[in-house]
Amino acid sequence: MCYSTVVIPFRVHFRPGVSLYEQVVYAAKKAMISGQMRPGDPFPSVRALSKELKINPNTAHKVVMHLVNTGLLETRPGIGTVVARLPESSRSERTQLLGQEIEELAVEARKLGITLEEIVESIEAHWRRLDPKGPGAAEQPERERGGRGKK
């Protein structure tokens, strides 16, 4: 099931077994990261999220509050809730934020017998798909990315 309207500037593919809250938060974050929603763009109200996605208003409120509390949204008097500018942070601070998710990914990959190379290829493919500048824009010389490169 997929809901998308003019009012909601991102798509949510509801999947059984995953909370609606987590799915809406993920879809909103993905829209912001991919450039589909840019800093200053209006974010749907709790009422609009609830109505258009057919979710409980309490869940919609929880989504908006989470995004505000994590700094992805900001509320502006007289304007409403808008996508925030991402704050500057150090490389180590940014990578620490994903520590738990990376460990979970590594555990699941090993459980399924997926190699490190296969994981890296899959992540690269997803990374390119999310790049707002289009295909190939994420491809930079290895030294600019700060990576080790393929051997």
Backbone as JSON Lines, residues from 0, in Angstrom:
{"i":0,"aa":"M","n":[0.84,-1.16,0.0],"ca":[0.0,0.0,0.0],"c":[0.9,1.24,0.0]}
{"i":1,"aa":"C","n":[0.59,2.19,-0.83],"ca":[1.39,3.42,-0.93],"c":[0.46,4.6,-0.98]}
{"i":2,"aa":"Y","n":[0.73,5.6,-0.13],"ca":[-0.05,6.82,-0.14],"c":[0.86,7.96,-0.53]}
{"i":3,"aa":"S","n":[0.44,8.75,-1.5],"ca":[1.19,9.94,-1.87],"c":[0.22,10.94,-2.46]}
{"i":4,"aa":"T","n":[0.32,12.17,-2.01],"ca":[-0.58,13.2,-2.51],"c":[0.22,14.47,-2.72]}
{"i":5,"aa":"V","n":[-0.46,15.49,-3.22],"ca":[0.18,16.79,-3.39],"c":[0.54,17.37,-2.02]}
{"i":6,"aa":"V","n":[-0.27,17.08,-1.0],"ca":[-0.06,17.63,0.34],"c":[1.18,17.02,1.0]}
{"i":7,"aa":"I","n":[1.41,15.74,0.82],"ca":[2.53,15.04,1.45],"c":[3.65,14.91,0.41]}
{"i":8,"aa":"P","n":[4.78,15.61,0.63],"ca":[5.83,15.63,-0.38],"c":[6.79,14.43,-0.35]}
{"i":9,"aa":"F","n":[6.33,13.31,0.17],"ca":[7.14,12.09,0.17],"c":[6.22,10.89,0.15]}
{"i":10,"aa":"R","n":[6.76,9.76,-0.22],"ca":[5.97,8.53,-0.3],"c":[6.25,7.65,0.91]}
{"i":11,"aa":"V","n":[5.2,6.96,1.35],"ca":[5.34,5.99,2.42],"c":[4.78,4.68,1.91]}
{"i":12,"aa":"H","n":[5.62,3.67,1.89],"ca":[5.19,2.33,1.5],"c":[4.99,1.55,2.79]}
{"i":13,"aa":"F","n":[3.76,1.47,3.26],"ca":[3.49,0.8,4.52],"c":[3.73,-0.7,4.37]}
{"i":14,"aa":"R","n":[4.54,-1.22,5.29],"ca":[4.88,-2.64,5.31],"c":[4.43,-3.24,6.64]}
{"i":15,"aa":"P","n":[3.87,-4.43,6.6],"ca":[3.47,-5.06,7.85],"c":[4.71,-5.41,8.69]}
{"i":16,"aa":"G","n":[4.55,-5.37,9.99],"ca":[5.64,-5.75,10.89],"c":[6.56,-4.62,11.29]}
{"i":17,"aa":"V","n":[6.39,-3.45,10.69],"ca":[7.19,-2.27,11.04],"c":[6.21,-1.19,11.46]}
{"i":18,"aa":"S","n":[6.51,-0.52,12.58],"ca":[5.55,0.48,13.07],"c":[5.35,1.6,12.06]}
{"i":19,"aa":"L","n":[4.12,2.1,12.01],"ca":[3.79,3.2,11.1],"c":[4.66,4.41,11.4]}
{"i":20,"aa":"Y","n":[4.87,4.67,12.68],"ca":[5.7,5.79,13.11],"c":[7.09,5.7,12.47]}
{"i":21,"aa":"E","n":[7.74,4.55,12.61],"ca":[9.09,4.37,12.05],"c":[9.09,4.54,10.54]}
{"i":22,"aa":"Q","n":[8.06,4.03,9.88],"ca":[8.01,4.11,8.43],"c":[7.83,5.55,7.94]}
{"i":23,"aa":"V","n":[7.0,6.33,8.63],"ca":[6.78,7.72,8.22],"c":[8.04,8.55,8.51]}
{"i":24,"aa":"V","n":[8.66,8.33,9.67],"ca":[9.91,9.04,9.99],"c":[10.96,8.73,8.93]}
{"i":25,"aa":"Y","n":[11.1,7.46,8.58],"ca":[12.09,7.07,7.57],"c":[11.8,7.73,6.22]}
{"i":26,"aa":"A","n":[10.56,7.72,5.8],"ca":[10.2,8.3,4.5],"c":[10.49,9.8,4.49]}
{"i":27,"aa":"A","n":[10.2,10.48,5.59],"ca":[10.47,11.92,5.67],"c":[11.96,12.19,5.63]}
{"i":28,"aa":"K","n":[12.74,11.42,6.4],"ca":[14.2,11.59,6.4],"c":[14.78,11.34,5.01]}
{"i":29,"aa":"K","n":[14.29,10.3,4.36],"ca":[14.76,9.97,3.02],"c":[14.48,11.11,2.04]}
{"i":30,"aa":"A","n":[13.3,11.72,2.15],"ca":[12.95,12.84,1.27],"c":[13.87,14.03,1.52]}
{"i":31,"aa":"M","n":[14.24,14.25,2.78],"ca":[15.13,15.37,3.11],"c":[16.56,15.1,2.63]}
{"i":32,"aa":"I","n":[17.04,13.9,2.85],"ca":[18.41,13.54,2.47],"c":[18.57,13.52,0.96]}
{"i":33,"aa":"S","n":[17.55,13.04,0.25],"ca":[17.66,12.93,-1.21],"c":[17.46,14.26,-1.92]}
{"i":34,"aa":"G","n":[17.04,15.3,-1.18],"ca":[16.82,16.6,-1.8],"c":[15.41,16.81,-2.29]}
{"i":35,"aa":"Q","n":[14.56,15.82,-2.1],"ca":[13.15,15.95,-2.48],"c":[12.49,17.05,-1.65]}
{"i":36,"aa":"M","n":[12.92,17.18,-0.39],"ca":[12.5,18.26,0.49],"c":[13.75,19.03,0.88]}
{"i":37,"aa":"R","n":[13.74,20.33,0.67],"ca":[14.93,21.15,0.92],"c":[14.71,22.05,2.14]}
{"i":38,"aa":"P","n":[15.82,22.52,2.73],"ca":[15.69,23.44,3.88],"c":[14.78,24.61,3.53]}
{"i":39,"aa":"G","n":[13.85,24.89,4.45],"ca":[12.89,25.97,4.24],"c":[11.57,25.51,3.64]}
{"i":40,"aa":"D","n":[11.54,24.3,3.05],"ca":[10.29,23.78,2.49],"c":[9.3,23.52,3.62]}
{"i":41,"aa":"P","n":[8.02,23.79,3.39],"ca":[7.02,23.5,4.42],"c":[6.86,22.0,4.62]}
{"i":42,"aa":"F","n":[6.66,21.6,5.86],"ca":[6.39,20.21,6.19],"c":[4.91,20.09,6.51]}
{"i":43,"aa":"P","n":[4.28,19.0,6.12],"ca":[2.85,18.85,6.38],"c":[2.52,18.94,7.87]}
{"i":44,"aa":"S","n":[1.37,19.49,8.16],"ca":[0.91,19.58,9.55],"c":[0.55,18.2,10.06]}
{"i":45,"aa":"V","n":[0.4,18.1,11.37],"ca":[-0.03,16.85,11.99],"c":[-1.36,16.41,11.39]}
{"i":46,"aa":"R","n":[-2.27,17.35,11.24],"ca":[-3.59,17.04,10.69],"c":[-3.47,16.51,9.25]}
{"i":47,"aa":"A","n":[-2.64,17.17,8.44],"ca":[-2.47,16.73,7.04],"c":[-1.83,15.35,6.98]}
{"i":48,"aa":"L","n":[-0.79,15.12,7.8],"ca":[-0.16,13.79,7.82],"c":[-1.18,12.72,8.2]}
{"i":49,"aa":"S","n":[-1.93,12.99,9.26],"ca":[-2.91,12.03,9.74],"c":[-3.96,11.72,8.69]}
{"i":50,"aa":"K","n":[-4.49,12.78,8.07],"ca":[-5.56,12.6,7.09],"c":[-5.06,11.92,5.82]}
{"i":51,"aa":"E","n":[-3.99,12.43,5.25],"ca":[-3.52,11.94,3.96],"c":[-2.9,10.54,4.03]}
{"i":52,"aa":"L","n":[-2.21,10.24,5.14],"ca":[-1.59,8.92,5.28],"c":[-2.51,7.92,5.98]}
{"i":53,"aa":"K","n":[-3.67,8.43,6.44],"ca":[-4.65,7.6,7.14],"c":[-4.01,6.93,8.37]}
{"i":54,"aa":"I","n":[-3.34,7.77,9.17],"ca":[-2.73,7.29,10.41],"c":[-3.34,8.06,11.59]}
{"i":55,"aa":"N","n":[-3.2,7.53,12.76],"ca":[-3.71,8.16,13.97],"c":[-3.05,9.53,14.17]}
{"i":56,"aa":"P","n":[-3.81,10.55,14.55],"ca":[-3.21,11.86,14.79],"c":[-2.1,11.84,15.84]}
{"i":57,"aa":"N","n":[-2.22,10.95,16.84],"ca":[-1.15,10.84,17.84],"c":[0.15,10.35,17.21]}
{"i":58,"aa":"T","n":[0.04,9.43,16.25],"ca":[1.22,8.94,15.55],"c":[1.81,10.05,14.7]}
{"i":59,"aa":"A","n":[0.98,10.8,14.01],"ca":[1.45,11.92,13.19],"c":[2.16,12.96,14.06]}
{"i":60,"aa":"H","n":[1.59,13.25,15.22],"ca":[2.2,14.22,16.15],"c":[3.56,13.69,16.62]}
{"i":61,"aa":"K","n":[3.63,12.42,16.93],"ca":[4.89,11.8,17.38],"c":[5.96,11.91,16.29]}
{"i":62,"aa":"V","n":[5.57,11.72,15.03],"ca":[6.5,11.84,13.9],"c":[7.05,13.26,13.83]}
{"i":63,"aa":"V","n":[6.17,14.24,13.84],"ca":[6.59,15.64,13.72],"c":[7.48,16.02,14.9]}
{"i":64,"aa":"M","n":[7.09,15.64,16.12],"ca":[7.89,15.98,17.3],"c":[9.27,15.33,17.25]}
{"i":65,"aa":"H","n":[9.34,14.1,16.77],"ca":[10.63,13.42,16.64],"c":[11.53,14.18,15.65]}
{"i":66,"aa":"L","n":[10.98,14.57,14.52],"ca":[11.77,15.28,13.51],"c":[12.19,16.67,13.99]}
{"i":67,"aa":"V","n":[11.34,17.31,14.78],"ca":[11.71,18.61,15.38],"c":[12.81,18.41,16.41]}
{"i":68,"aa":"N","n":[12.64,17.41,17.29],"ca":[13.61,17.16,18.36],"c":[14.97,16.7,17.84]}
{"i":69,"aa":"T","n":[15.0,16.08,16.69],"ca":[16.28,15.65,16.12],"c":[16.89,16.72,15.21]}
{"i":70,"aa":"G","n":[16.21,17.87,15.09],"ca":[16.76,18.98,14.33],"c":[16.52,18.93,12.84]}
{"i":71,"aa":"L","n":[15.69,18.0,12.38],"ca":[15.41,17.92,10.94],"c":[14.3,18.88,10.53]}
{"i":72,"aa":"L","n":[13.45,19.25,11.49],"ca":[12.39,20.23,11.24],"c":[12.52,21.34,12.27]}
{"i":73,"aa":"E","n":[12.01,22.5,11.91],"ca":[11.92,23.59,12.88],"c":[10.57,24.26,12.72]}
{"i":74,"aa":"T","n":[10.07,24.8,13.82],"ca":[8.79,25.5,13.77],"c":[9.06,26.99,13.72]}
{"i":75,"aa":"R","n":[8.36,27.65,12.82],"ca":[8.5,29.09,12.64],"c":[7.15,29.75,12.9]}
{"i":76,"aa":"P","n":[7.11,30.66,13.86],"ca":[5.84,31.34,14.16],"c":[5.26,32.01,12.91]}
{"i":77,"aa":"G","n":[4.0,31.79,12.71],"ca":[3.3,32.41,11.58],"c":[3.51,31.68,10.26]}
{"i":78,"aa":"I","n":[4.44,30.75,10.22],"ca":[4.73,30.02,8.97],"c":[4.35,28.56,9.12]}
{"i":79,"aa":"G","n":[4.76,27.96,10.21],"ca":[4.5,26.54,10.43],"c":[5.8,25.77,10.56]}
{"i":80,"aa":"T","n":[5.72,24.49,10.3],"ca":[6.88,23.61,10.42],"c":[7.56,23.51,9.06]}
{"i":81,"aa":"V","n":[8.87,23.71,9.06],"ca":[9.64,23.66,7.81],"c":[10.86,22.77,7.98]}
{"i":82,"aa":"V","n":[11.39,22.33,6.87],"ca":[12.62,21.53,6.88],"c":[13.76,22.44,7.33]}
{"i":83,"aa":"A","n":[14.54,21.95,8.29],"ca":[15.64,22.73,8.86],"c":[16.93,22.53,8.07]}
{"i":84,"aa":"R","n":[17.84,23.48,8.22],"ca":[19.18,23.32,7.68],"c":[19.92,22.38,8.61]}
{"i":85,"aa":"L","n":[20.65,21.46,8.04],"ca":[21.4,20.52,8.87],"c":[22.6,21.22,9.48]}
{"i":86,"aa":"P","n":[22.82,21.05,10.78],"ca":[23.95,21.7,11.43],"c":[25.27,21.07,11.01]}
{"i":87,"aa":"E","n":[26.32,21.86,11.08],"ca":[27.66,21.34,10.81],"c":[28.09,20.45,11.97]}
{"i":88,"aa":"S","n":[28.74,19.38,11.65],"ca":[29.26,18.49,12.68],"c":[30.52,17.82,12.15]}
{"i":89,"aa":"S","n":[31.29,17.27,13.06],"ca":[32.53,16.63,12.65],"c":[32.23,15.27,12.03]}
{"i":90,"aa":"R","n":[33.17,14.76,11.28],"ca":[33.0,13.47,10.62],"c":[32.77,12.37,11.66]}
{"i":91,"aa":"S","n":[33.53,12.39,12.76],"ca":[33.37,11.36,13.77],"c":[32.0,11.45,14.45]}
{"i":92,"aa":"E","n":[31.49,12.67,14.68],"ca":[30.16,12.82,15.27],"c":[29.1,12.24,14.35]}
{"i":93,"aa":"R","n":[29.23,12.49,13.05],"ca":[28.24,11.97,12.1],"c":[28.29,10.45,12.02]}
{"i":94,"aa":"T","n":[29.49,9.88,11.99],"ca":[29.57,8.43,11.88],"c":[29.14,7.73,13.16]}
{"i":95,"aa":"Q","n":[29.34,8.36,14.31],"ca":[28.88,7.77,15.57],"c":[27.37,7.63,15.61]}
{"i":96,"aa":"L","n":[26.67,8.53,14.94],"ca":[25.22,8.48,14.93],"c":[24.68,7.19,14.31]}
{"i":97,"aa":"L","n":[25.46,6.59,13.44],"ca":[25.02,5.36,12.76],"c":[25.61,4.09,13.36]}
{"i":98,"aa":"G","n":[26.32,4.22,14.47],"ca":[26.99,3.06,15.06],"c":[26.09,1.86,15.25]}
{"i":99,"aa":"Q","n":[24.95,2.06,15.87],"ca":[24.02,0.95,16.14],"c":[23.49,0.35,14.83]}
{"i":100,"aa":"E","n":[23.09,1.2,13.89],"ca":[22.55,0.7,12.62],"c":[23.6,-0.06,11.83]}
{"i":101,"aa":"I","n":[24.84,0.43,11.85],"ca":[25.91,-0.25,11.12],"c":[26.18,-1.62,11.73]}
{"i":102,"aa":"E","n":[26.19,-1.68,13.06],"ca":[26.4,-2.98,13.71],"c":[25.27,-3.94,13.38]}
{"i":103,"aa":"E","n":[24.03,-3.45,13.39],"ca":[22.89,-4.31,13.05],"c":[23.01,-4.81,11.61]}
{"i":104,"aa":"L","n":[23.42,-3.93,10.7],"ca":[23.6,-4.32,9.31],"c":[24.68,-5.39,9.19]}
{"i":105,"aa":"A","n":[25.79,-5.2,9.88],"ca":[26.89,-6.17,9.84],"c":[26.45,-7.53,10.38]}
{"i":106,"aa":"V","n":[25.72,-7.53,11.49],"ca":[25.24,-8.78,12.08],"c":[24.3,-9.5,11.12]}
{"i":107,"aa":"E","n":[23.34,-8.76,10.55],"ca":[22.38,-9.37,9.62],"c":[23.09,-9.9,8.36]}
{"i":108,"aa":"A","n":[24.04,-9.13,7.85],"ca":[24.77,-9.56,6.65],"c":[25.54,-10.85,6.91]}
{"i":109,"aa":"R","n":[26.22,-10.92,8.04],"ca":[26.98,-12.13,8.37],"c":[26.04,-13.31,8.57]}
{"i":110,"aa":"K","n":[24.89,-13.05,9.19],"ca":[23.91,-14.12,9.41],"c":[23.42,-14.68,8.07]}
{"i":111,"aa":"L","n":[23.3,-13.8,7.08],"ca":[22.82,-14.22,5.75],"c":[23.93,-14.68,4.82]}
{"i":112,"aa":"G","n":[25.18,-14.59,5.29],"ca":[26.3,-15.02,4.47],"c":[26.68,-14.03,3.38]}
{"i":113,"aa":"I","n":[26.36,-12.76,3.59],"ca":[26.69,-11.72,2.61],"c":[28.08,-11.2,2.91]}
{"i":114,"aa":"T","n":[28.89,-11.07,1.87],"ca":[30.27,-10.62,2.06],"c":[30.34,-9.1,2.23]}
{"i":115,"aa":"L","n":[31.46,-8.64,2.76],"ca":[31.67,-7.21,2.93],"c":[31.61,-6.5,1.58]}
{"i":116,"aa":"E","n":[32.18,-7.1,0.56],"ca":[32.16,-6.49,-0.78],"c":[30.73,-6.34,-1.29]}
{"i":117,"aa":"E","n":[29.9,-7.35,-1.04],"ca":[28.51,-7.28,-1.48],"c":[27.75,-6.18,-0.74]}
{"i":118,"aa":"I","n":[28.03,-6.04,0.55],"ca":[27.4,-4.98,1.34],"c":[27.81,-3.62,0.81]}
{"i":119,"aa":"V","n":[29.11,-3.44,0.55],"ca":[29.61,-2.16,0.06],"c":[28.98,-1.83,-1.29]}
{"i":120,"aa":"E","n":[28.9,-2.81,-2.18],"ca":[28.27,-2.59,-3.49],"c":[26.81,-2.18,-3.33]}
{"i":121,"aa":"S","n":[26.09,-2.84,-2.43],"ca":[24.68,-2.53,-2.21],"c":[24.52,-1.12,-1.63]}
{"i":122,"aa":"I","n":[25.37,-0.77,-0.67],"ca":[25.29,0.57,-0.08],"c":[25.6,1.63,-1.15]}
{"i":123,"aa":"E","n":[26.61,1.38,-1.98],"ca":[26.95,2.33,-3.05],"c":[25.77,2.52,-4.0]}
{"i":124,"aa":"A","n":[25.09,1.43,-4.35],"ca":[23.94,1.52,-5.25],"c":[22.82,2.35,-4.62]}
{"i":125,"aa":"H","n":[22.54,2.12,-3.34],"ca":[21.51,2.9,-2.65],"c":[21.94,4.36,-2.51]}
{"i":126,"aa":"W","n":[23.21,4.58,-2.25],"ca":[23.74,5.94,-2.1],"c":[23.53,6.73,-3.39]}
{"i":127,"aa":"R","n":[23.86,6.12,-4.52],"ca":[23.69,6.79,-5.82],"c":[22.23,7.09,-6.11]}
{"i":128,"aa":"R","n":[21.33,6.18,-5.72],"ca":[19.9,6.41,-5.94],"c":[19.39,7.61,-5.15]}
{"i":129,"aa":"L","n":[19.96,7.86,-3.99],"ca":[19.52,8.97,-3.14],"c":[20.16,10.29,-3.49]}
{"i":130,"aa":"D","n":[21.16,10.3,-4.36],"ca":[21.89,11.52,-4.67],"c":[21.0,12.5,-5.42]}
{"i":131,"aa":"P","n":[20.77,13.7,-4.85],"ca":[19.87,14.67,-5.49],"c":[20.42,15.24,-6.79]}
{"i":132,"aa":"K","n":[21.71,15.08,-7.04],"ca":[22.31,15.64,-8.25],"c":[22.2,14.69,-9.44]}
{"i":133,"aa":"G","n":[21.67,13.5,-9.2],"ca":[21.46,12.59,-10.31],"c":[22.5,11.49,-10.37]}
{"i":134,"aa":"P","n":[22.3,10.54,-11.3],"ca":[23.21,9.41,-11.43],"c":[24.63,9.88,-11.77]}
{"i":135,"aa":"G","n":[25.57,9.25,-11.12],"ca":[26.97,9.58,-11.4],"c":[27.5,10.73,-10.58]}
{"i":136,"aa":"A","n":[26.63,11.55,-10.02],"ca":[27.09,12.71,-9.25],"c":[27.79,12.29,-7.98]}
{"i":137,"aa":"A","n":[27.4,11.15,-7.44],"ca":[28.01,10.68,-6.2],"c":[29.36,10.04,-6.46]}
{"i":138,"aa":"E","n":[29.66,9.77,-7.71],"ca":[30.93,9.14,-8.04],"c":[32.01,10.2,-8.1]}
{"i":139,"aa":"Q","n":[32.91,10.14,-7.13],"ca":[34.01,11.07,-7.04],"c":[35.29,10.27,-7.03]}
{"i":140,"aa":"P","n":[36.41,10.9,-7.31],"ca":[37.66,10.18,-7.16],"c":[37.77,9.66,-5.73]}
{"i":141,"aa":"E","n":[38.35,8.49,-5.57],"ca":[38.45,7.83,-4.28],"c":[39.07,8.71,-3.21]}
{"i":142,"aa":"R","n":[40.08,9.49,-3.54],"ca":[40.74,10.32,-2.53],"c":[39.83,11.42,-2.02]}
{"i":143,"aa":"E","n":[38.86,11.89,-2.85],"ca":[37.93,12.93,-2.41],"c":[36.89,12.36,-1.46]}
{"i":144,"aa":"R","n":[36.52,11.08,-1.64],"ca":[35.53,10.47,-0.78],"c":[36.14,10.09,0.57]}
{"i":145,"aa":"G","n":[37.46,9.97,0.6],"ca":[38.1,9.58,1.85],"c":[38.06,8.1,2.08]}
{"i":146,"aa":"G","n":[37.73,7.33,1.04],"ca":[37.63,5.88,1.2],"c":[38.94,5.21,0.85]}
{"i":147,"aa":"R","n":[38.93,3.87,0.99],"ca":[40.15,3.09,0.75],"c":[40.25,2.63,-0.69]}
{"i":148,"aa":"G","n":[39.11,2.52,-1.36],"ca":[39.14,2.05,-2.75],"c":[39.12,0.55,-2.81]}
{"i":149,"aa":"K","n":[38.83,0.01,-3.99],"ca":[38.77,-1.44,-4.17],"c":[40.15,-1.95,-4.49]}
{"i":150,"aa":"K","n":[40.45,-3.1,-3.95],"ca":[41.77,-3.7,-4.16],"c":[41.63,-5.02,-4.86]}
